[in-house]
Amino acid sequence: MRIVIVEDEVQTREGLSRLIERIDPRYRVVGSAANGQKGLELICDKRPDVVITDIRMPQMDGLEMIESLARLNVTPKYIVISAFSEFSYARRAMSFGVSEYLLKPISMMELKQAMEKLELQLQSERMHTNEQTLEQTIAAMVLGTDGTNSEVLTKIAEKYRLSPTEPMALVLFYLGVQYEERKNSIVHLSYPKFQVECAQISTVYLSSKRSVLLVLSGLSCPDEFSKWLQSIVQIHSQMMWKDIDISYAMCHGLPEIHSTAMDLLKIAPWKISLPGQKLLCYPDVLQTPHTHCAYPSNIENGMRVAICAQNAEKVQQYFEQFEIYFSGRQVYLPQEIKDSYTRFLWSVTNVSKEVGHVSSTETRYKQMVEHILQAQNLGELNKVLHFVAEDLSARMKHEAAAQENLTVKRAKSLIHEFYSDGITLEEIAHKLGITPEYLSTQFRKETGNTFSNYIRDYRIKKSKELLLGTQLKLHQISAQIGYSDPKYFSQVFKKVVGQLPADYRKTQK
């Protein structure tokens, strides 16, 4: 059985994993999450047989997660765990079809009995596997759900008139950060372009991979499939969605679906190494000649010198040189390219911190590295690079242009210290022992900005850091940066940034 654990206590979560391994080697923990929201995403992705979940958890509790999964028609078996004081919640869980309820601390014998009971239920239900649709069956196979023994496969093949070893095609569409907006359109665009009588098309949504997989079975006309595939590539090349990556592989019969799907996911990052190739084919990609990636130390060293010299123009040039270096002149392994981007980012971040261009960089650096690790194509890698380059260049140009006198520096220091308290021009002037009129005039003369706009921009800057670096809600961020009204904060943010805070968090993460 495939199992997911959703529990906010790390020790309990790890202890359950160890217990399950000891109970039966056939029981396999395929993932764990620390709250209901993460659990919801993980369960939708992994489609486990059994979910072991706590009730009380941050962000989304266990009952809310179970309710949400039911609305999505995702119905694994559940084992609910909780403290004795939460038994009323357990009764509510049972009303949602949860049959197994265990009190903390959980004994190995209690867990074993609950698991064995659910296993018997699953075995009984799997006797009716042939009642599923072909799409449901294939989705289960792709996701690695149990129940694909030879007897079951024979029944499936007979029902859908599939030969045991007939050719099948798997086509993977990687959609990136716009997965949710694009997933349905991809399917609608693809289906009409292929004669349905030539194949049966099943759709599998891989949300954690930000991808959609089409499985074509019953391929009576392989030549028609080739034509269809080329037409799909052409359509996406001509559209605004030309950044969508497409890869495909062939397999023989139902038993090979899962392994073939995993192979496709493995080659997806090769778009990093082959940016000009619109269509990746497994196993051809793995046979692509490649060389060892020689890290461009000369570009890194030049960048460090340019940053220390505060030469914004040179800094931009070195960023461009680094991007060109990996633009496809040589074929390197995707992971080696990612490692190079990570190393370059680390070097830029450190030297920027040393010379004072960047203050607190640890959180932002981790965010950028995470984006690099998740990248599936060169465009996503370069997006990280562009963000860092624009941010650093802007900081350097601003610092070079601003010849601030001591009064203005002190005023800005006070703004940075008290911005969240609603500090005013009059209050800062009083602290500095000068008139508000004089401060206002000097501030605009030295910075080229008004006092009020500077405070506004600084608050927006801090709000961006909180939006990208924390999970705080909008009203919490608004309060922390000095806006008592979240709606007014949103209006100001959109005026300055061009997006609402929620949209900015979504697009920049």
N, C-alpha and C positions, 0 to 999 in steps of 0.2 A: 504493500500500500504506500501511496505517496502522501506525505503529511506536511502541513504548514503549522507553525506555532506562532501565535500572536499573544505576546505577553510583555508588559513594560518593565518588569523586573529582570535584570540581566541574569542573576543567579538562577532564578526559577526557569527562565528560558533555556539556559545552558543545561541545567539539571534534567529538564524534560527530554532534551535531545539525547543525553547520555542514557537515560532510562529506556527510551525507545530503541536505541541500538542494542541494549542488553536483552530486551524482551524477545525480539525476533529479527534476524538479519534481513528478512524480506521487507520489514518496515523501514522506510527511507524518508528522512526529513529533507524536503526539497527547498525549504526556505523558512525564514522567521522574520517577524516584524515587531517593533516596539510599541505600536499603537494601532487603533482600528483603521485609520486612514491608510497607513502603509500596508496594513494587512489586507484591506480591500483591493488595493492595486496588485499586491503580490498574488492573492488568490485568483483574481481575474486572469492573471498572466499564467500561473502555474497549473491552475485547475486541479488541485489536489483531491484525493479521495476523502481525506479526513482533515478537519481543522480543529486544533486545540487552542482555545482562546480564553483569556481572562475576561471578566466583566468590566471592572473599573480600570480605564486607561485614559491617558490624555488625548486631546484632539477629537477622537471618536471612540466611544466605548464599544465593548464587544457586542452588545445588543443592537446598537445602531449599525454596526458593521454587518451583522447577520440580516437585519432588515434590508439594508442596501443591496446585499448580494441576492436576496430573494427577489427584489425588484428587477435585478439584472438577469434573473433566471439562472443564477449560479447557485447550485444546491449541493454542496458537499455534505458529508456527515460531520456533526459537531460533537466535541467534548468540551463542555463549559466548566471552567475552574474558578473558584472564588473562595473568599473567607466565609465563615459561618454566618457572620452578620449580614451578608449580602444574599441570603437565601430567597428573599422576596424577589430579587432580580432573577434568580435562577428559575423561579416559577414562571416568570414572564418569558424567559428564554425557552422554556418547554412549550409554551403556547405557539412558538415559531417552528415547532417540529424538532427541537433539540431534545434528544432522548437521554443523553449521558451527562451527568452532572457530578463533579468531584470536588470535595472540600480540600483546601490547603491545610497542612502539608500533604502532598499526594504520595501514597505508597506505590511501590512497584507492582504489587499484586492487584490493587484497585485499577491502575492504569492498564495492566495486562488484560484484565477481565473486560474493561470497556472497549479496548482495541479489538479483542477477539469477537465481541458481540457485533461491532460495526463491520468487521471483516465478513462475518456470516451474512449480514444484510447486503453488503456489496456483492458478494458472490451470487446471492439470490437474484438481485437486480440485473446482474450481468447475464443471466440466462435469457434475458429479453433484449440483448444487445441488437439483435436484428430488427427491432422495432424503431431504432433510431434512423434518422435521415442519413444519407451518405455524407452530407456536409458535417453533421455532428460527429459522425464516426471518424472522419478524416481529421477533424480538428482535435479530437481526443488523441489520435495517433501522433499528430505533429507535436502536441504538447506533452507527449510521453505518458499519457494515462494508461494504467494497467488494463488488461482485458484484451490484448491483441495476440492471444495464443492461436495456434493453427486451426482449432475448431471454430473459434469465433471468426477468424479471417475467411474461412471457407464459407460460412453462412453469409457473411457480408458480400463476398464475391458472387455467390449464387443469387442473392437478392437483387444486386445491381448489375448482373450480367457482366461481371468482370472476370477476365481470365487471371489466374494466380500470378502470372509473370508478365502481364501486358505492360507496354511502356506507359509511363505517366510523366507529366511535366510539372515542375514546381517553379513558380515565378515569384520572386521576392521584390517588393517595392519598399525601399527605405524612404520615409517621408520626413524625417528630422523633427525639429521642434514644432512644426505645423501638422503633426500627425493627426490630431483630433479634427482639424479643419479640412484636411485633405482625404482622410481614409475612405469616406463614402463616395466622394467624387472619383477617386481612383477606380473603384469597383464599377461605377456606372459607366465610366469611359471605356473600360476594358471589355466588359461583357459583350456589347453590341458589335465589337470588332471581330468577333469570332463566331463562326457558324456553330450554333449549339448542337446540331446533329452530329458534328464531328467530335465532340467531347462533352463531358460533364464538368462544370467548373464549380469548385468548392472554395469558399473564402474562409481564411483563418486570420483573425486580428491578433497581432502580437504587440500589445500596447507597450510593454516594458522595453521592447526593441524598437519602438516607434516605426513599425513596419506592418505591411499587409502581405499575406502570402496567398497566392492563387494556386490551387492544385487542379490540374486538368487530367481527368481519367477517361478511359474509353477512347483513347486517341486513334480513331480509325483513319485519319488523314494526317500523318506527321508533316507532310509538306504544307498543309494548311496552317498547322501550328507555327511553322517557321515564318510564314507570311504574316500571320497575326502578330507574332512577337516583334517583327521588324516594323510593322505599322504602329504598334504601341510605342516603340522607341522613337519613331519619327514624330508621333503626336506630342510626346512629352518634350522633345527637342524644340518644337515650334512654339510651345506654350510658355507661359510665365512660370510654369513649374519645371523648367528644364533642369533644376537642381536635384530633382528626384533621381535616385539611383535604382537601377534595375539589374537583377542578377537571376540566373536560372540554372536548373539542373534537371537531368533526366534520371528516372529510376525504373525498376522493373517490379511492379506489383506492390500491394499494400504493405508487406513486411518491411520495405525499404523506405517508407515515407518519413518516419521519424529521423533516421540517420541522415537522409538526404536533406531534410529541412535544417538540421544542425550544421551540415556542411555548408549550406548556403549562408547561414548566419556567420560562419567562420570567415568566409571570403568577402563579406560585405565591406569590411574596412579597407579592402584592397583598392577602393576608389581613391584612397589617400595616395597610393603609389601609382595609380593609373588614372589620373584626373581627366585625360582626354578620351578614355574608353567609355562609351555610353552604356554598354551592355557587358556584364561579367558572366562568364560561363564556368561552372564547376565541371570537371577538374582542370580546365585549361589554365585558369588563373594560377593555380598552384605550380604549374609547369613553366610559368613566366620567368625568363632569366632575370636575375637581379644581382646587384652588387652590394657589398657592405657599405653602410652609410658612414662617410667620413664627416664628422661634425665640423662645421665652418668656424673654427676658432678665430680666424682672422676677422670675420664679421663681428663676432662677440667682442673681441678686443677693441676694435674700432668703435663699436657702440659704447663701451665703457668709457673710452676717452672722450667721446662726443658728449655724453651725459655729464661728466665731470667738468667739461669746458662750457657747459650750458649752451651748446650749439644745437638749437632745435632743428635747423635745416639738415644738419648732418645726421642727427638722430633718426629723422624720417627716412633719409636715404638708406641707412643701415637696416631699418625695418624692411624696406622694399627689397634690398639685396637678399636678406634672409628668406623672404617669401619666394623670390625668383629661384633661389638655390634649390628649392623643393618643388618646383613647378612642373616637373616631369622630364627634365633632361636626362636624368638617371632613374632607374627603377630600384627603389629601396624597399625593404620590408616595412609594412605599416607601423609596427611597434617601434622600429628604430627611428622613424620620422617623428612619432609622438614623443619619444624620449628626447629627441633633439629640441623640439618645441618646448618641452618642460624645462630642459637645461637652460635654454636661452631666456625663457621667462624668469627663471630663478636668478640668473645673472643680472638682468635688467632691473628686477625688483630690488635686489640687494644694493646695487650701486646707487639706484635712485634714493633708497632709504638713507644710505651713507651721506649723500650730498644734500639731503633735506627736501628733495622734490616730492617725496611720498612720506606720509606720517605712519599710520598704522596699516601695514600691508599684509599681515599674516592671514586674515580672513579672506581678503580679496585674492591673495595668491592661491589659497586652497580652492576657491571658487573657480579660478581660471584653470587650475590643474584638473579639476573635475570635468570641466568642459572639454579639455584636451583628451582625457581618458574616454569620454563618451563619444567623441567625434568619429564619424564614419566616412568622412570625405575631406578633401583638402580645403574646401570652402569653409567648413566648420572650424578647422584649425586656424585658418587665416582670419576668421571673424574674431577669435580670441586675440590674435596678434594686432588686428586693427584697433580693437578696443583699448589695449594697453598703449599702443603707439599714439593714438589720438589724445588719450588722457595725459600721458607724459609730455607730449608736445605742447598741449594747452597750458599745462602747469609751468613749463619752462618759458614759454612766450610771455605769459602773464607776469612771471617773476622778473624777467628781463625788462619788460616795459614799465613796470610799476616802481618808480623811484619815490618811495614814500618817506615823508619826514617822521620824526619821532612821535609827534602828536597823533598822526594817523595810525602809526603802528600800535601805539598804546590803545587807541580807540578800537582797532580791529581785534586786539588781544582781549579787550573787555567784551566785545561782541561774541567772540569764540567761547568765552567763559560763561556768559549770561544769556546767550541767545534763547535758551529754552524758558527763561523767566519773563519774556516779553519786554526786554530792555529797550529804552527809548533814547532818542537823540539827546533830549534834555538831561536824562539821568547820566549818560556817559559824559556829557559836557560838564556837568556838576562834579563828577568824580575826577575829571582832568583839570578843573579850575579854570575853564574857559567858557565863552558864551556859545550857545547852540548855533548862532549864526556863523561864528568863526569856524566852528568845527564842521558845519555843513559845507562851507565854502572850500576849506582845506581838503576835506574828504573827497569832494568831487574833483578838485584840481589835481590831487595826487593819484587817485585811482581811476578817474574817468567814469565813475559810477556814483549814483546818489546813495546817501546813507541808508534809506529805506530799502532800496533795491539790493544793496549789499547784504543786509540782514536777511531779506527774502531769499536771495540766492544761496546764502550759507545754510539756511534752514532746509532748502530744497536739496542741497548737497548732502546734508546729514540724513535727510529722509531717504535719499537714494541708497546710502550705505545701510540703513536699517531695513529697507525693502529687500535688498539683495543679500544681506548678511545675517538676517534674523527671520524668525517666523512670527514676529509681532503682528497683531492685527492693525488695521488702518487707524482706528481711534487711539490705539496705544502709541503708534508712531506720531500721530498728530499731536498728542499731549506732550510727548518727549521733546519735540522740536519747537514748542511754544505756541501751537495753534489749539485753542480750546474747542473750536468747531471743526470736526472732521470734514464736513461738506465744503467749508471755506478753504481748508487745506487742499482738498482735491481740486477745487477751482484754480487755486494759485499754482499747484503742481502742473496741471494741464496747460496753463498759460505759459509757464516757463519751459516745460519739457516737451509739450506737444502731445502728451499722453496722460491718461488718468493713472494714478499710482498702481492700481491693480494690473492694468495693461502693461505698464513699465516692468513690474516684477515678473510678469509672465514672459515677455519677449526677451528680457535681458538675462534671465537665469538659464 
